[in-house]
Structure formats: C-alpha cells, structure tokens
Amino acid sequence: MRFEEKTVSLKDGRSCLLRSPGPEDAAGMLAHLQITAGETDFLTRYPEEILMTEAEEEAFLQKVLDHPRQVMMIGVVNGAIAAGASVFAVSERMKLRHRAVFGIAIVKEYWHLGLGQLMTAECIRLAREMGFEQLELQVLSGNTRARRMYDQAGFEAWGSVKNGFKLRDGSYQDDVLMGLFLKNAI
C-alpha cells in the first residue's frame, strides 16, 4: 500500500516529508537500518545482522507497495531518511488476519522532535483504514521514552517475555508486548 505523502513540521521547525519508500530508496533504507541499529540497543538487531542486499531490499519495498494490507512510511528531512515505520499483517490466515504489527526506528539526531508521535498516529490511522482490529508492537522494558509515547497513543501492555532480549554486555531486558484495539466493539 502506498502512503499518501504529506509534509509535517517537527518541534524544531524543520519540515519532514512523510512518504512511502520505493525500490529507488533501497540503498537509503539499508543505510537507515544500519544507522538506527547502531545507535541504540532498543531495536531487534545489530548493524552486522542487516544482511539484505540492495536488490533484495528493492524487491521487498516493491512488494510492500503492491500489498493492500502492508504499508511502510519514511520521514525525510533535508533529503535524508530520518525515520521509518511500518504496519504489517500478522498473517493472512482467517484466525489472525484481524491483527497487525507496528514498528518504528528513528535516527538519534531526530529524537525528541515529535516524529515518533506523528508517525505512530499515521500508522494507527492506516491500520484502521486497512481494516485491522488491533495493532501490536514489541518494546524493551528499559525503553521508557517509547513506552510512554505508546501509552499516550492508547497502547496497553498486554504481557512480556522475561529476559526476552540479551544484549552484548550480557544484560537482559524483558520484551513487552503492547496492543491497541482499533475497533470500539472489542
């Protein structure tokens, strides 16, 4: 699914273009993944675990654009990818197709500028438009800023996996599952 692009203002006054990434953005998307994975332990992988080739990323981005129940969005500031977010179906199987999963990664230079809140709100809206009934995410227990933002967006903690993440330094963090019901009937 293609996100209809829009320009938003960040808290520091800079403009940010929100749009869908296309195959032509493959190199930039891979660079974005490398950067964000190296800036925080709060994402699921380290930079060296990003093994997709540019051609594979091009194909992946096209597949997302062509899929009616998947969407990716990037935030572009001064020509650089500052953030990426996505909403994907958990499964297309009948018992699971009401559920979607949300993810977001923001380059550290753009933290605290409201970009996470803006993109989260857009992804919630898009999940509703695509007909999902609930939106889920996973967040590390120590990521208090993100958890607070998700709480403000209406997500609730639904459970956790004790020691779900083991970091390079040998420490552990719980993997917290959060969810948001998108329909009032639930």
C-alpha positions as CSV (number, residue, x, y, z in Angstrom):
1,M,0.0,0.0,0.0
2,R,1.3,3.4,-0.8
3,F,1.1,6.1,1.9
4,E,-0.2,9.4,0.5
5,E,2.7,11.7,1.2
6,K,2.4,14.8,3.4
7,T,4.7,17.3,4.9
8,V,4.7,17.9,8.7
9,S,6.6,20.3,11.0
10,L,9.0,19.0,13.6
11,K,9.3,20.6,17.0
12,D,12.4,22.4,15.9
13,G,10.6,24.0,12.9
14,R,12.1,21.8,10.2
15,S,9.9,20.2,7.6
16,C,9.6,16.5,7.3
17,L,8.2,14.7,4.3
18,L,6.3,11.5,5.2
19,R,6.0,9.1,2.3
20,S,6.3,5.5,1.2
21,P,9.7,4.3,0.3
22,G,10.0,2.7,-3.2
23,P,12.6,0.5,-4.8
24,E,14.7,3.6,-5.6
25,D,15.1,4.1,-1.8
26,A,16.7,0.7,-1.2
27,A,20.2,2.0,-0.5
28,G,18.9,4.7,1.8
29,M,16.7,2.2,3.6
30,L,19.6,-0.2,4.2
31,A,21.7,2.7,5.5
32,H,18.9,3.8,7.8
33,L,18.6,0.3,9.2
34,Q,22.4,0.2,9.8
35,I,22.4,3.7,11.5
36,T,19.5,3.1,13.8
37,A,20.6,-0.4,14.7
38,G,24.0,1.0,15.7
39,E,22.6,3.9,17.8
40,T,20.5,2.0,20.3
41,D,20.1,-1.4,21.9
42,F,16.3,-0.9,21.7
43,L,15.9,-2.4,18.2
44,T,15.9,-6.2,17.5
45,R,19.2,-6.4,15.6
46,Y,22.7,-5.1,15.5
47,P,24.1,-3.4,12.3
48,E,26.0,-6.5,11.2
49,E,22.8,-8.5,11.2
50,I,21.3,-6.5,8.4
51,L,22.3,-8.8,5.6
52,M,19.8,-7.9,2.8
53,T,21.3,-6.9,-0.5
54,E,20.2,-3.7,-2.3
55,A,18.4,-5.8,-4.9
56,E,16.6,-7.8,-2.2
57,E,15.6,-4.5,-0.5
58,E,14.3,-3.2,-3.8
59,A,12.1,-6.3,-4.3
60,F,10.9,-6.1,-0.7
61,L,9.9,-2.4,-1.0
62,Q,8.1,-3.1,-4.2
63,K,6.2,-6.0,-2.6
64,V,5.1,-3.7,0.3
65,L,3.9,-1.1,-2.2
66,D,1.9,-3.7,-4.1
67,H,0.3,-5.3,-1.0
68,P,-3.1,-4.0,0.1
69,R,-2.5,-4.7,3.8
70,Q,1.1,-3.6,4.3
71,V,2.5,-0.1,4.5
72,M,5.8,1.4,5.1
73,M,6.5,5.1,5.7
74,I,9.6,7.1,5.9
75,G,10.3,10.6,7.3
76,V,12.7,12.5,5.1
77,V,14.4,15.7,6.5
78,N,16.7,17.7,4.2
79,G,16.8,14.8,1.8
80,A,17.9,12.2,4.4
81,I,15.8,9.4,5.9
82,A,15.3,10.3,9.5
83,A,12.8,7.6,10.4
84,G,10.9,4.6,9.2
85,A,7.7,2.9,10.3
86,S,5.6,0.0,9.2
87,V,2.3,-1.8,9.6
88,F,2.2,-5.4,8.5
89,A,-0.5,-8.1,8.9
90,V,0.5,-10.7,11.5
91,S,-0.9,-13.3,9.0
92,E,-3.5,-13.5,6.2
93,R,-4.9,-16.7,7.8
94,M,-8.6,-16.2,8.9
95,K,-7.9,-16.6,12.6
96,L,-5.1,-14.0,12.6
97,R,-5.9,-11.5,9.8
98,H,-7.5,-9.0,12.2
99,R,-4.1,-8.3,13.8
100,A,-1.3,-6.1,12.6
101,V,2.2,-5.4,13.9
102,F,3.7,-1.9,14.1
103,G,7.4,-1.0,14.1
104,I,9.3,2.3,14.1
105,A,13.0,3.3,14.1
106,I,14.2,6.9,14.3
107,V,17.8,8.2,13.7
108,K,19.0,9.5,17.0
109,E,19.6,13.1,15.6
110,Y,15.8,13.3,15.2
111,W,14.8,12.0,18.7
112,H,12.7,14.4,20.8
113,L,11.2,16.3,17.8
114,G,7.7,14.7,17.8
115,L,8.5,12.5,14.7
116,G,7.7,9.3,16.7
117,Q,4.3,10.6,17.7
118,L,3.4,11.8,14.2
119,M,4.4,8.6,12.6
120,T,2.7,6.4,15.2
121,A,-0.5,8.4,14.8
122,E,-0.3,7.9,11.0
123,C,0.3,4.2,11.3
124,I,-2.7,3.8,13.7
125,R,-4.9,5.6,11.1
126,L,-3.5,3.4,8.3
127,A,-4.1,0.2,10.3
128,R,-7.7,1.2,10.7
129,E,-8.0,2.0,7.0
130,M,-6.7,-1.4,6.1
131,G,-9.3,-3.0,8.3
132,F,-7.2,-4.3,11.2
133,E,-9.0,-4.7,14.5
134,Q,-5.9,-4.5,16.7
135,L,-2.3,-3.2,16.4
136,E,0.5,-4.7,18.3
137,L,4.1,-3.9,19.0
138,Q,7.1,-5.1,21.0
139,V,9.2,-2.8,23.1
140,L,12.1,-3.4,25.5
141,S,11.2,-2.9,29.2
142,G,14.0,-0.3,29.6
143,N,12.8,1.8,26.7
144,T,10.8,4.1,28.9
145,R,10.5,7.0,26.5
146,A,9.0,4.8,23.8
147,R,6.7,3.1,26.3
148,R,5.4,6.5,27.5
149,M,4.8,7.5,23.9
150,Y,2.9,4.3,23.1
151,D,0.9,4.7,26.3
152,Q,-0.1,8.2,25.2
153,A,-1.2,6.8,21.8
154,G,-3.5,4.4,23.6
155,F,-1.5,1.2,23.6
156,E,-1.6,-1.0,26.7
157,A,0.9,-3.5,28.0
158,W,-0.5,-7.0,27.2
159,G,2.3,-9.1,28.6
160,S,6.0,-9.7,28.4
161,V,8.7,-12.3,27.9
162,K,11.1,-12.3,30.8
163,N,14.7,-11.7,29.6
164,G,13.4,-11.6,26.0
165,F,16.5,-9.7,24.9
166,K,20.0,-10.5,25.8
167,L,22.4,-7.6,25.0
168,R,26.0,-7.8,24.1
169,D,27.1,-6.8,27.6
170,G,25.3,-9.9,28.9
171,S,22.4,-8.0,30.5
172,Y,18.8,-8.8,29.8
173,Q,15.7,-6.8,29.2
174,D,12.1,-8.0,29.1
175,D,10.3,-7.9,25.8
176,V,7.0,-6.1,26.4
177,L,4.0,-6.8,24.1
178,M,1.7,-3.8,23.8
179,G,-1.5,-3.5,21.9
180,L,-4.2,-1.2,20.8
181,F,-7.8,-2.1,20.0
182,L,-8.8,-0.3,16.8
183,K,-12.5,-1.0,17.0
184,N,-14.7,0.0,19.9
185,A,-16.6,-3.3,19.8
186,I,-13.7,-5.2,21.3
